[in-house]
Amino acid sequence: MPSQVSRRRLGRVIERDVLQRVLASAVSGGAEFAEVYAEDKRSTSAGLDDGRVEQVSSGRDRGAGIRVVA
């Protein structure tokens, strides 16, 4: 079972009511197991050449999916 911290973080990516509707739909459709997974990842990098900054980039990857076992 996920910790309270994990649940709070997931709630920021996917609203709780959306999670409940998706999982309820999977179970009512005959799923033996269903889970929702989500990711919200931020990254920053800097490229140096002889101690000078040559490039800086940043990005954000967000996504979600559902895994269902019937």
Phi, psi and omega in degrees: 000133181295150178287166177301322180297314179300317180296319180296317180296316179298322180299337178284332181273317181230130180295144184303318182294327177293315177302314182297317180295317181295312181292321178297321178295318179297314181293318180291340177274004175104010181292138172277332182209142176210142176214152175248134176235148183216154179220139173221099187240133176244144179218151177219138177218154178226136177255130182246148173221117184054040177079003178252143178287121179260327179204150176225136177218153176217157181203169178216128177246128177228141178189165179208158177204168177234137177245125183233133175245122181250000000 
